[in-house]
Amino acid sequence: MNFLRGVMGGPSAGAQPSGAETIQKLCDRVASSTLLDDRRDAVRALKSLSKKYRLEVGFQAMEHLINVLQTDRSDSEIIGYALDTLFNIVSNDLEEEEQEENSQKQVDDLGRQFTEIFIKQQENVTLLLTFLEEFDFQVRWPGVKLLTSLLKQQGPQVQQIILVSPMGVSRLMDLLADSREVIRNDGVLLLQQLTKSNAAIQKIVAFENAFERLLDIVTDEGNSDGGIVVEDCLLLLQNLLKNNNSNQNFFKEGSYIQRMKPWFEVGDDNSGWSAQKVTNLHLMLQLVRVLVSPTNPPGATSSCQKTMFHCGLLQQLCTILMATGVPADILTETINTVSEVIRGCQMNQDYFASVNAPSNPPRSAIVVLLMSMVNERQPFVLRCAVLYCFQCFLYKNQKGQGEIVSTLLPSTIDATGNSVSAGQLLCGGLFSTDSLSNWCAAVALAHALQDNATLKEQLLRVQLATSIGNPPVSLLQQCTNILSQGSKVQTRVGLLMLLCTWLSDCPIAVTHFLHNSANIPFLTGQIAENLGEEEQLVQGLCALLLGICIYYNDNSLENCRKEKLKQLIEKRIGKENFIEKLGFISKHELYSRAAQKPQPSFSSPDHMMFDHEFTKLVKELEGIITKAIYKSSEEDKQEEEVKKTLEQHDNIVTHYKKVIREQDQQLEELKQKVNTLKSQNEQLQTAVTQQMSQIQQHKDQYNLLKVQLGKDNQHHSSHSDMLQMNGIQPEEISKLRQEIEELKNKHEVLQGQLREKDSVIENMVKSLQSETGTTEQSSQITAGLEHGNELHRELEALRIQIQSQSSDISKLQSEKQELLQQMNRASVPALGDSGAVIAAKNSELEGRLLQEIKELKNEAKALSEEKALLKQHLDSVNSTVAVLQNEKSQLQQEVAESKKEQDDLLVLLADQDQKILALKNKLKELGEPVEDEDDIESGDQGDEDEEEDGEEED
């Protein structure tokens, strides 16, 4: 400050100079001083004056400060002072005292003007970006603040300069990695301003890994319990994702949705939430809604909804929804978030239907929410959120619609009254004294019937008990009764929207409505009256309902045919007046607001008149009804015929659609098969190419070997040619010789064996002829047969020996071939030395070999004939053996028969002996002389001896 005092004048000076003069002197010092210290002091003095004398410093010193940035880059201190001074000039964030002195409008204009002066030269912004690369805190932090202020004042222009600057956005992304929290946090604020309403910069920032870094900061700061830094990060994430389909898809594919789940983990004790936590959680819920907003492409929204279910985010949100002690605004935003997470997603809608509140007995979350909706003591915003949640639950959810309507049907109503159903709550709200409850219940019930003709017909069965002693009234009749009673406008609008939705595209419901003779006069009376502006909306809806009764009339009631209803309109209302009243709906301001987005957002309950889905129905039916009113009867007949043909055409189309779906499935299966076959084909082709390459390699190797062998075989080509001409190779000759020798040996062995067998057979024949006794013949035959069996065994053994010898011979042949090949290789060089001599020897050898081959062939032929004779001889021997075996079996049979005869004779002899003994005993008893057996035997023995003596004498 001593320098500043010197510039402004000491105490001995005269009149004090003004601020402008002092600033001018400082600017001169900055421009003319050669010493860096003087310039630094002058810039520091300008910084201290820049807040109080912002206009003077801005106009006089800006050019000099920019010059300092360009020339004194090596000194970080003077650069820091210059950047701070420029920030004070450009920024509109003034202190309270200064804001009191200057109006806010003048301040904004001043900051915008100085920003325009600074960015007029694009090089200034580029130079500022280079200072952000400096790690020095004195330079980097003022640079971040200055660039943020420039973006606040002239955002689009500065964004364009940064976008065309090389690596401009990448330099700014490095701020998030700074270890100093002040710079990192101000970097987040800078990126907030940079990414506002610029999709190109948003994409670049996202692909510079912004999501990863920002989520890391949120986690490090404590998620929803964090401070204002978490709020800034969430605002930046909203900038990057809102209305940017590319970034939303990148966020989903990067698995960043899964990292949002810990944000919504709340404990059992939810009392005493800080304001910052409420703000953070509110922004987190809004960020979820950005990803599943109905304005996003349907495919992207559906994908995010499924991801939120699979990662458990929806379950976490439902936990907050059913928790106690959650602040009202957080609960409202959670309901809105759950609404959009489940909207149009069957899987999420089914899960939400299964959620129960922690109560005793447990109640469905839908029932608990509907209780809040029809409770007039609940906040208006919360009731709107519950209605939106119910609408989203039923959106494109025929299963959910059926479940809600089923709670109204007589067969499913709980007679005990222990539990309250959704249908009971809707009926209670529909007929309560609170007009807002009437409207919400009517709209909710209309959504349960949306685009579902089956449920519209089923709802006609619902009967209501109005009072004790009176018969029940249908729900349709009760709605028309309340309309005719002249209730509040909001109630009548809600009921008319319900009736229009119910009767549209449902001729049976139209017939039920027309069956009550009081309904049509009531509608025509309402339309024909000239009422105030508030009633014009009711008149337009009555005209719409009457038009639906005409267009969807199936002429089943004679008194309410289409033609008669049109004549009634023409007589009582007038066609032009009817069309004018019908047009009141789409021209209403509240209709335009409701048509903008699905979520019901109203500033006050009085403005709650139209539903978003109903505005679509009005847009669809308005033109159709207008045409139907002006059509003649002939045109109606033609239209009915056209409708019939269209229905037939639709049936044909649905049939073909079914066929096409089946064909599509078949095509998909065939495509999969084709893909598998293609992959297999590619694998086989690669295998074939590999094999082809291997074959080519083998061919090349074979050709090389062939060339080498051709050179070696040139010396004895004539010899091989002669042998080949005769059809015999040298190797074959050696084999023939060996075979002939083997055959000779075999022949000799077989001849010896045959001689032995012949001698054995001759001996057997002689022995058979010489033997005469039956027992001796059988024993000799069996011995002969055993000997024959031994001969067979010997023959088998000889065959086995021959086979083993043949295998040994083949082994010897192979060894001999190997030895011959080795000898040929060894003799190749010798052949080269004496070619002529070898040629002569070869010719002699050829002649000898030919003669020997002929002789060997003859010998082989003779041996083969001898071999055949030997085989025949063996066959005859085998036949004789078989004959002997037959004779043996016959002899054995004769022996067995003789033995049997002997046994029989012995039995007869025993019987005769017994008879003889009996007779002898009788004779003895009679006194006759009887000879004993011993005497008889001795006599017999004497007779036998005499006979033997006689024979010997002979």
TIRO-225097 format. One record per residue (C-alpha): residue number from 1; x, z, y. Coordinates in steps of 0.05 Angstrom, whole numbers, plus 5000, padded with zeros to 4 digits. Layout:
TIRO-225097
k,X,Z,Y
NUM,X,Z,Y
...
***
This chain:
TIRO-225097
k,X,Z,Y
1,5000,5000,5000
2,5060,5006,5046
3,5063,4930,5045
4,4990,4927,5064
5,5000,4975,5122
6,5058,4931,5147
7,5014,4871,5145
8,4955,4904,5180
9,5001,4937,5232
10,5031,5006,5239
11,5004,5065,5279
12,5041,5043,5343
13,5007,4976,5342
14,4952,4958,5389
15,4882,4938,5366
16,4871,4938,5291
17,4869,4867,5263
18,4805,4844,5227
19,4799,4835,5152
20,4801,4759,5159
21,4867,4762,5198
22,4898,4808,5147
23,4876,4763,5090
24,4904,4703,5128
25,4972,4737,5135
26,4972,4756,5061
27,4956,4684,5043
28,5014,4661,5087
29,5060,4710,5052
30,5038,4684,4984
31,5049,4612,5005
32,5115,4619,5043
33,5153,4678,5013
34,5213,4658,4970
35,5221,4726,4938
36,5177,4739,4878
37,5169,4812,4897
38,5139,4793,4965
39,5090,4746,4932
40,5072,4798,4880
41,5058,4850,4934
42,5016,4801,4974
43,4974,4783,4913
44,4965,4857,4897
45,4941,4868,4968
46,4891,4810,4962
47,4865,4841,4897
48,4851,4907,4933
49,4813,4871,4989
50,4775,4822,4944
51,4717,4868,4929
52,4703,4888,5001
53,4721,4821,5033
54,4698,4777,4976
55,4676,4718,5019
56,4740,4717,5062
57,4787,4724,5002
58,4749,4671,4964
59,4752,4618,5018
60,4823,4632,5043
61,4861,4655,4981
62,4832,4617,4921
63,4878,4557,4929
64,4939,4601,4936
65,4920,4643,4876
66,4912,4580,4833
67,4980,4558,4858
68,5009,4625,4836
69,4979,4615,4766
70,5014,4548,4762
71,5083,4566,4791
72,5095,4640,4772
73,5075,4638,4699
74,5138,4673,4678
75,5119,4738,4714
76,5061,4772,4678
77,5048,4822,4732
78,5033,4773,4788
79,4992,4731,4740
80,4950,4792,4722
81,4938,4808,4796
82,4918,4736,4810
83,4869,4735,4751
84,4838,4801,4772
85,4830,4776,4844
86,4796,4712,4820
87,4750,4753,4775
88,4729,4796,4834
89,4714,4734,4874
90,4673,4698,4820
91,4638,4757,4788
92,4570,4781,4810
93,4578,4849,4778
94,4586,4888,4843
95,4581,4962,4854
96,4516,4994,4877
97,4538,5003,4949
98,4555,4930,4956
99,4489,4910,4923
100,4452,4951,4975
101,4487,4915,5031
102,4478,4845,5003
103,4416,4818,4971
104,4422,4798,4898
105,4404,4726,4913
106,4462,4718,4962
107,4509,4749,4912
108,4487,4701,4857
109,4495,4641,4904
110,4564,4664,4925
111,4589,4672,4853
112,4562,4604,4835
113,4595,4570,4894
114,4664,4600,4880
115,4656,4581,4806
116,4642,4509,4826
117,4704,4508,4870
118,4747,4536,4813
119,4722,4489,4758
120,4722,4428,4804
121,4792,4416,4778
122,4786,4418,4701
123,4860,4434,4697
124,4844,4503,4724
125,4801,4520,4663
126,4853,4490,4616
127,4907,4532,4650
128,4863,4594,4641
129,4857,4578,4567
130,4933,4578,4561
131,4936,4648,4591
132,4890,4672,4535
133,4944,4656,4485
134,4990,4708,4518
135,4994,4773,4481
136,5010,4813,4544
137,4951,4858,4560
138,4960,4848,4636
139,4948,4774,4628
140,4901,4768,4569
141,4847,4818,4588
142,4837,4792,4660
143,4836,4721,4633
144,4780,4739,4584
145,4739,4772,4639
146,4749,4713,4687
147,4729,4661,4635
148,4667,4702,4616
149,4646,4705,4689
150,4656,4630,4697
151,4611,4618,4637
152,4558,4664,4665
153,4557,4626,4731
154,4564,4554,4708
155,4555,4556,4632
156,4542,4483,4613
157,4598,4455,4657
158,4650,4505,4632
159,4627,4495,4560
160,4639,4420,4566
161,4709,4430,4595
162,4727,4478,4538
163,4696,4431,4486
164,4740,4373,4507
165,4802,4417,4514
166,4849,4412,4454
167,4841,4473,4410
168,4800,4506,4465
169,4750,4541,4420
170,4803,4560,4369
171,4843,4597,4423
172,4782,4637,4440
173,4768,4655,4367
174,4836,4688,4363
175,4809,4742,4410
176,4768,4771,4353
177,4832,4785,4314
178,4864,4824,4371
179,4882,4895,4350
180,4864,4922,4419
181,4790,4938,4418
182,4780,4926,4493
183,4802,4853,4487
184,4765,4844,4420
185,4700,4871,4449
186,4706,4830,4513
187,4722,4770,4468
188,4655,4780,4434
189,4621,4779,4502
190,4659,4716,4520
191,4637,4681,4457
192,4565,4702,4471
193,4567,4664,4537
194,4605,4606,4506
195,4555,4594,4449
196,4491,4597,4490
197,4449,4534,4480
198,4507,4491,4455
199,4500,4469,4383
200,4568,4434,4381
201,4606,4497,4402
202,4563,4539,4356
203,4584,4496,4296
204,4658,4499,4315
205,4656,4575,4324
206,4620,4583,4257
207,4671,4540,4220
208,4727,4580,4252
209,4707,4638,4206
210,4666,4673,4259
211,4614,4700,4209
212,4667,4735,4168
213,4701,4766,4228
214,4636,4789,4261
215,4609,4820,4197
216,4675,4856,4186
217,4669,4886,4257
218,4597,4908,4244
219,4618,4941,4178
220,4679,4974,4210
221,4636,5001,4266
222,4586,5033,4218
223,4531,4981,4212
224,4466,5005,4246
225,4499,5071,4264
226,4552,5035,4306
227,4556,5031,4381
228,4545,4976,4431
229,4599,4933,4398
230,4552,4924,4338
231,4497,4903,4387
232,4543,4851,4419
233,4563,4823,4350
234,4491,4817,4329
235,4473,4781,4393
236,4530,4732,4380
237,4506,4721,4309
238,4437,4706,4335
239,4467,4654,4383
240,4503,4621,4325
241,4444,4619,4277
242,4381,4609,4320
243,4355,4538,4317
244,4420,4515,4284
245,4404,4490,4214
246,4477,4473,4198
247,4501,4543,4214
248,4443,4574,4176
249,4461,4534,4114
250,4534,4553,4122
251,4515,4626,4129
252,4473,4623,4065
253,4525,4584,4024
254,4580,4632,4047
255,4542,4689,4014
256,4536,4726,4080
257,4462,4743,4068
258,4485,4790,4013
259,4527,4827,4064
260,4465,4843,4106
261,4434,4888,4053
262,4475,4952,4071
263,4449,4946,4143
264,4380,4969,4121
265,4399,5029,4078
266,4361,5088,4108
267,4359,5159,4083
268,4300,5204,4069
269,4307,5240,4135
270,4291,5188,4189
271,4280,5235,4247
272,4321,5235,4309
273,4345,5162,4311
274,4388,5147,4371
275,4368,5092,4420
276,4429,5051,4401
277,4412,5054,4327
278,4341,5031,4342
279,4369,4974,4383
280,4419,4955,4329
281,4367,4956,4273
282,4319,4917,4315
283,4371,4862,4325
284,4388,4863,4251
285,4315,4851,4233
286,4311,4795,4284
287,4373,4764,4252
288,4337,4763,4184
289,4277,4731,4217
290,4321,4677,4247
291,4341,4655,4176
292,4269,4652,4150
293,4232,4630,4213
294,4172,4585,4200
295,4202,4536,4251
296,4262,4523,4206
297,4261,4466,4155
298,4219,4487,4095
299,4276,4476,4045
300,4325,4519,4083
301,4274,4575,4093
302,4255,4575,4020
303,4328,4578,3998
304,4342,4637,4044
305,4279,4673,4019
306,4301,4667,3947
307,4371,4691,3964
308,4342,4752,4000
309,4301,4769,3938
310,4357,4761,3889
311,4407,4802,3930
312,4357,4859,3939
313,4348,4851,4015
314,4272,4844,4009
315,4268,4907,3966
316,4308,4944,4019
317,4261,4921,4074
318,4200,4943,4033
319,4234,5011,4026
320,4237,5018,4102
321,4165,4993,4105
322,4140,5050,4060
323,4188,5104,4088
324,4165,5161,4132
325,4192,5179,4200
326,4213,5108,4219
327,4203,5094,4294
328,4141,5053,4310
329,4177,4993,4340
330,4224,4989,4280
331,4165,4994,4232
332,4129,4938,4270
333,4190,4892,4269
334,4202,4908,4195
335,4130,4887,4179
336,4141,4822,4217
337,4207,4811,4180
338,4177,4823,4111
339,4121,4776,4131
340,4167,4717,4143
341,4211,4734,4082
342,4150,4727,4036
343,4113,4671,4073
344,4102,4612,4026
345,4150,4639,3972
346,4111,4655,3908
347,4165,4698,3878
348,4171,4742,3940
349,4095,4745,3947
350,4088,4769,3875
351,4140,4823,3887
352,4105,4846,3951
353,4039,4851,3913
354,4073,4899,3864
355,4101,4946,3918
356,4067,5014,3919
357,4069,5067,3973
358,4098,5136,3955
359,4030,5171,3955
360,3988,5209,3904
361,3954,5172,3875
362,3999,5112,3888
363,3969,5057,3930
364,3988,4985,3939
365,4028,4968,4000
366,3976,4916,4019
367,3921,4969,4018
368,3962,5017,4060
369,3976,4962,4111
370,3903,4940,4114
371,3883,5013,4127
372,3928,5011,4189
373,3899,4944,4211
374,3827,4967,4211
375,3844,5035,4242
376,3830,5030,4316
377,3876,5090,4330
378,3938,5050,4309
379,3980,5014,4363
380,3957,4944,4379
381,4025,4913,4364
382,4027,4946,4295
383,3958,4920,4278
384,3978,4849,4298
385,4041,4856,4254
386,3999,4879,4194
387,3951,4820,4203
388,4011,4772,4205
389,4038,4804,4142
390,3972,4795,4106
391,3968,4722,4129
392,4039,4708,4104
393,4023,4741,4038
394,3964,4693,4028
395,3999,4631,4055
396,4001,4579,3999
397,3987,4636,3949
398,3925,4620,3909
399,3941,4676,3861
400,3942,4727,3917
401,3878,4698,3947
402,3844,4706,3880
403,3866,4778,3874
404,3839,4795,3943
405,3772,4760,3932
406,3765,4792,3863
407,3763,4861,3896
408,3699,4839,3930
409,3663,4812,3869
410,3612,4858,3834
411,3647,4858,3767
412,3712,4887,3794
413,3688,4939,3844
414,3707,5010,3825
415,3641,5048,3818
416,3673,5116,3819
417,3700,5107,3890
418,3765,5141,3874
419,3808,5084,3900
420,3799,5039,3960
421,3809,4965,3949
422,3831,4910,3997
423,3762,4879,3994
424,3727,4944,4013
425,3774,4953,4072
426,3761,4882,4096
427,3686,4890,4091
428,3691,4957,4127
429,3731,4926,4183
430,3685,4866,4186
431,3624,4909,4201
432,3655,4966,4240
433,3640,4982,4313
434,3710,4963,4335
435,3711,4890,4357
436,3786,4884,4344
437,3776,4908,4273
438,3719,4857,4265
439,3764,4801,4289
440,3824,4821,4246
441,3782,4830,4183
442,3747,4763,4194
443,3812,4726,4203
444,3844,4761,4142
445,3784,4742,4099
446,3787,4671,4125
447,3859,4666,4102
448,3837,4690,4033
449,3792,4628,4030
450,3840,4578,4062
451,3844,4512,4023
452,3811,4544,3961
453,3742,4516,3945
454,3735,4557,3882
455,3741,4623,3919
456,3692,4599,3972
457,3640,4590,3918
458,3656,4657,3885
459,3650,4694,3952
460,3577,4672,3955
461,3564,4722,3898
462,3584,4782,3940
463,3525,4828,3955
464,3525,4884,4006
465,3481,4946,4008
466,3462,4953,4081
467,3418,5014,4077
468,3384,5059,4026
469,3320,5031,3998
470,3331,4960,4023
471,3352,4904,3976
472,3425,4880,3979
473,3444,4824,4025
474,3496,4771,4013
475,3560,4772,4053
476,3543,4704,4083
477,3475,4728,4106
478,3504,4793,4135
479,3554,4753,4177
480,3498,4711,4206
481,3456,4773,4219
482,3512,4805,4260
483,3520,4739,4298
484,3446,4738,4317
485,3449,4811,4341
486,3490,4791,4402
487,3553,4833,4392
488,3617,4828,4431
489,3649,4760,4443
490,3711,4778,4403
491,3669,4798,4343
492,3626,4735,4346
493,3688,4690,4353
494,3719,4723,4291
495,3656,4715,4250
496,3646,4643,4271
497,3719,4627,4252
498,3705,4659,4183
499,3641,4619,4174
500,3674,4554,4195
501,3731,4565,4146
502,3683,4586,4091
503,3635,4526,4098
504,3688,4472,4110
505,3698,4428,4048
506,3647,4470,4008
507,3578,4436,4003
508,3551,4494,3961
509,3566,4544,4016
510,3534,4497,4067
511,3471,4494,4024
512,3469,4571,4020
513,3478,4574,4096
514,3422,4523,4109
515,3376,4558,4059
516,3365,4612,4112
517,3316,4578,4159
518,3337,4622,4218
519,3410,4598,4221
520,3400,4527,4249
521,3353,4548,4305
522,3401,4603,4324
523,3460,4554,4329
524,3421,4502,4368
525,3395,4556,4415
526,3466,4581,4428
527,3492,4511,4441
528,3435,4489,4486
529,3438,4549,4534
530,3478,4545,4598
531,3519,4609,4597
532,3581,4634,4633
533,3653,4617,4618
534,3661,4674,4568
535,3603,4646,4526
536,3630,4575,4527
537,3679,4592,4472
538,3622,4618,4428
539,3582,4555,4443
540,3640,4511,4422
541,3648,4549,4356
542,3573,4545,4343
543,3577,4469,4355
544,3635,4466,4306
545,3596,4505,4253
546,3535,4460,4262
547,3579,4399,4256
548,3609,4426,4191
549,3538,4435,4165
550,3525,4362,4179
551,3590,4332,4153
552,3594,4372,4088
553,3519,4369,4075
554,3502,4342,4005
555,3428,4331,4025
556,3404,4378,3970
557,3354,4411,4018
558,3299,4364,4041
559,3287,4399,4108
560,3361,4402,4126
561,3386,4332,4109
562,3441,4302,4152
563,3394,4254,4187
564,3345,4309,4206
565,3400,4354,4232
566,3426,4298,4276
567,3357,4283,4302
568,3350,4357,4318
569,3415,4356,4358
570,3394,4294,4396
571,3326,4325,4415
572,3347,4396,4432
573,3419,4389,4455
574,3438,4317,4465
575,3496,4283,4431
576,3539,4281,4493
577,3526,4353,4509
578,3541,4373,4437
579,3608,4336,4439
580,3624,4368,4506
581,3610,4438,4480
582,3652,4422,4418
583,3710,4403,4464
584,3710,4472,4497
585,3750,4500,4438
586,3812,4456,4443
587,3813,4459,4519
588,3816,4535,4521
589,3881,4567,4542
590,3880,4618,4486
591,3872,4561,4436
592,3936,4529,4462
593,3975,4594,4456
594,3951,4606,4384
595,3970,4535,4363
596,4043,4545,4382
597,4067,4591,4325
598,4038,4626,4264
599,4052,4697,4287
600,3994,4727,4327
601,4026,4750,4392
602,3978,4772,4447
603,3991,4811,4510
604,3927,4851,4503
605,3869,4857,4452
606,3823,4818,4498
607,3866,4756,4490
608,3860,4759,4414
609,3812,4701,4402
610,3843,4646,4359
611,3883,4644,4295
612,3939,4594,4284
613,3911,4566,4218
614,3842,4559,4250
615,3871,4516,4306
616,3895,4468,4252
617,3824,4466,4223
618,3794,4451,4291
619,3844,4395,4303
620,3826,4365,4236
621,3750,4371,4242
622,3738,4355,4316
623,3746,4280,4309
624,3710,4277,4242
625,3649,4314,4268
626,3646,4270,4331
627,3644,4208,4287
628,3592,4240,4241
629,3545,4255,4299
630,3544,4182,4323
631,3537,4151,4254
632,3472,4120,4232
633,3438,4133,4165
634,3463,4067,4138
635,3533,4086,4157
636,3524,4153,4123
637,3502,4118,4059
638,3562,4073,4063
639,3606,4133,4076
640,3578,4169,4015
641,3592,4108,3973
642,3662,4105,4001
643,3670,4179,3985
644,3649,4167,3914
645,3698,4110,3907
646,3751,4152,3939
647,3738,4208,3890
648,3744,4159,3833
649,3807,4133,3865
650,3833,4204,3873
651,3819,4217,3799
652,3856,4155,3781
653,3913,4174,3827
654,3917,4244,3798
655,3918,4214,3728
656,3974,4167,3748
657,4010,4224,3782
658,4008,4263,3718
659,4034,4203,3680
660,4089,4194,3732
661,4108,4267,3726
662,4114,4260,3651
663,4154,4197,3660
664,4198,4232,3711
665,4211,4287,3661
666,4228,4235,3608
667,4273,4200,3658
668,4308,4264,3673
669,4319,4277,3599
670,4344,4206,3589
671,4389,4212,3649
672,4419,4275,3620
673,4429,4239,3554
674,4461,4180,3590
675,4507,4227,3627
676,4528,4261,3562
677,4538,4193,3530
678,4578,4169,3590
679,4622,4230,3585
680,4632,4219,3511
681,4646,4145,3524
682,4697,4163,3577
683,4730,4211,3528
684,4731,4158,3474
685,4758,4106,3522
686,4814,4153,3542
687,4829,4165,3469
688,4828,4089,3456
689,4875,4076,3513
690,4922,4129,3488
691,4920,4100,3419
692,4930,4030,3446
693,4990,4054,3484
694,5017,4087,3422
695,5005,4024,3381
696,5040,3983,3434
697,5099,4030,3431
698,5101,4024,3355
699,5097,3948,3362
700,5155,3948,3410
701,5196,3992,3364
702,5177,3948,3305
703,5199,3885,3343
704,5265,3917,3361
705,5278,3937,3289
706,5256,3868,3266
707,5306,3836,3312
708,5362,3882,3288
709,5344,3870,3214
710,5340,3795,3227
711,5412,3794,3250
712,5434,3835,3189
713,5395,3792,3139
714,5422,3724,3164
715,5481,3728,3114
716,5438,3731,3050
717,5376,3694,3073
718,5386,3636,3023
719,5386,3683,2964
720,5323,3718,2986
721,5289,3652,3001
722,5301,3627,2930
723,5272,3690,2900
724,5213,3687,2945
725,5200,3615,2926
726,5194,3636,2853
727,5148,3692,2873
728,5196,3747,2848
729,5235,3798,2889
730,5299,3831,2865
731,5266,3899,2866
732,5212,3872,2820
733,5264,3848,2771
734,5295,3917,2766
735,5227,3947,2756
736,5211,3897,2699
737,5275,3914,2664
738,5261,3987,2666
739,5190,3976,2641
740,5215,3934,2583
741,5264,3987,2562
742,5211,4041,2567
743,5162,3998,2525
744,5216,3987,2472
745,5228,4062,2467
746,5154,4077,2463
747,5146,4023,2410
748,5199,4053,2366
749,5170,4123,2373
750,5100,4099,2357
751,5124,4061,2296
752,5158,4124,2269
753,5096,4164,2280
754,5053,4112,2245
755,5098,4112,2185
756,5092,4187,2180
757,5017,4183,2186
758,5012,4127,2134
759,5051,4168,2084
760,5008,4229,2097
761,4944,4188,2088
762,4969,4157,2023
763,4986,4226,1996
764,4917,4251,2015
765,4883,4193,1980
766,4924,4203,1916
767,4910,4277,1915
768,4836,4264,1924
769,4834,4214,1867
770,4874,4259,1819
771,4830,4322,1830
772,4767,4326,1788
773,4741,4398,1799
774,4690,4410,1853
775,4724,4471,1881
776,4793,4440,1880
777,4769,4376,1913
778,4737,4414,1970
779,4800,4455,1982
780,4843,4392,1983
781,4795,4356,2029
782,4796,4414,2077
783,4872,4415,2075
784,4872,4340,2088
785,4825,4348,2146
786,4866,4404,2175
787,4927,4359,2168
788,4888,4304,2203
789,4871,4352,2259
790,4945,4370,2265
791,4960,4296,2270
792,4910,4289,2327
793,4943,4347,2362
794,5011,4315,2353
795,4983,4250,2382
796,4957,4287,2443
797,5024,4321,2452
798,5058,4254,2446
799,5012,4225,2499
800,5028,4283,2546
801,5102,4272,2533
802,5094,4197,2549
803,5058,4214,2614
804,5112,4263,2634
805,5165,4212,2616
806,5129,4159,2658
807,5129,4206,2718
808,5203,4219,2708
809,5215,4144,2703
810,5177,4133,2769
811,5220,4186,2803
812,5283,4153,2775
813,5258,4085,2800
814,5248,4112,2870
815,5318,4143,2868
816,5347,4078,2844
817,5313,4040,2901
818,5343,4088,2951
819,5412,4079,2920
820,5403,4003,2922
821,5384,4006,2996
822,5446,4048,3010
823,5489,3999,2971
824,5460,3941,3009
825,5475,3975,3075
826,5545,3989,3052
827,5556,3918,3027
828,5532,3884,3090
829,5600,3885,3125
830,5634,3862,3061
831,5588,3803,3057
832,5609,3781,3125
833,5682,3776,3103
834,5674,3732,3041
835,5611,3692,3051
836,5629,3630,3010
837,5650,3668,2948
838,5587,3710,2950
839,5544,3648,2957
840,5574,3619,2893
841,5564,3684,2856
842,5494,3687,2880
843,5478,3619,2851
844,5506,3640,2783
845,5468,3705,2786
846,5404,3668,2802
847,5409,3627,2739
848,5424,3687,2696
849,5369,3726,2727
850,5319,3671,2715
851,5338,3667,2641
852,5336,3742,2634
853,5269,3745,2668
854,5240,3694,2619
855,5268,3731,2559
856,5242,3797,2586
857,5173,3767,2596
858,5172,3742,2524
859,5195,3809,2498
860,5143,3844,2540
861,5090,3798,2512
862,5112,3812,2440
863,5113,3886,2453
864,5044,3884,2482
865,5019,3849,2419
866,5053,3900,2375
867,5022,3954,2417
868,4953,3925,2406
869,4965,3923,2330
870,4988,3995,2331
871,4925,4015,2369
872,4882,3979,2316
873,4920,4015,2261
874,4907,4082,2296
875,4834,4065,2301
876,4830,4051,2226
877,4866,4117,2211
878,4816,4153,2255
879,4759,4119,2217
880,4787,4141,2149
881,4793,4212,2175
882,4720,4209,2197
883,4700,4184,2127
884,4738,4241,2095
885,4703,4291,2140
886,4635,4262,2118
887,4655,4268,2044
888,4677,4340,2056
889,4610,4357,2086
890,4574,4325,2026
891,4617,4364,1976
892,4604,4428,2013
893,4529,4416,2008
894,4535,4402,1932
895,4575,4466,1922
896,4522,4506,1960
897,4467,4475,1916
898,4505,4490,1851
899,4515,4562,1873
900,4440,4568,1886
901,4425,4540,1816
902,4472,4590,1784
903,4438,4647,1820
904,4370,4623,1795
905,4397,4620,1723
906,4424,4690,1727
907,4357,4715,1749
908,4323,4680,1689
909,4375,4709,1641
910,4363,4779,1667
911,4288,4771,1655
912,4300,4745,1584
913,4346,4804,1568
914,4293,4853,1590
915,4241,4817,1546
916,4289,4816,1487
917,4302,4891,1494
918,4228,4905,1497
919,4216,4863,1434
920,4273,4898,1398
921,4245,4965,1414
922,4177,4945,1386
923,4210,4917,1323
924,4248,4983,1314
925,4184,5020,1321
926,4152,4976,1267
927,4213,4988,1222
928,4242,4919,1224
929,4319,4912,1223
930,4347,4891,1290
931,4419,4871,1306
932,4453,4905,1364
933,4483,4868,1423
934,4553,4888,1404
935,4546,4856,1336
936,4517,4794,1366
937,4573,4790,1417
938,4627,4800,1363
939,4593,4745,1322
940,4592,4700,1380
941,4663,4715,1396
942,4683,4698,1323
943,4646,4632,1327
944,4682,4615,1391
945,4750,4630,1360
946,4734,4586,1301
947,4715,4529,1345
948,4779,4536,1385
949,4820,4535,1321
950,4785,4473,1299
951,4801,4438,1363
952,4874,4457,1361
953,4879,4428,1291
954,4849,4364,1314
***
